[in-house]
Amino acid sequence: MSVDRDRGVAIVNEVMAPLDGDTVFGQRWGNGDLIKITAKELSALTEGKILALDVEGEYVVYLQLDEESED
């Protein structure tokens, strides 16, 4: 598992339901849904596009590839 708490990003092996206890970021609320992306969406990220993700019909999160990262 790789966790970057400053950026709020973690690489994990499985989904952890927030109501079952702490997540990799501590206690969270909500249902911990899994959002799957397609190969086309992954390709869009590598082409410099941004994905907009609908979270629980209430929030929008934007996902962008960090091309300057060394990881």
Buried (B, 14 or more C-beta within 10 A) or exposed (E): EEEEEEEEEBEEEEEBEBEEEEBBEEEBEEEBEEEEEEEEEEEBBEEEEEBEEEEEEEEEEEBEBEEEEEE
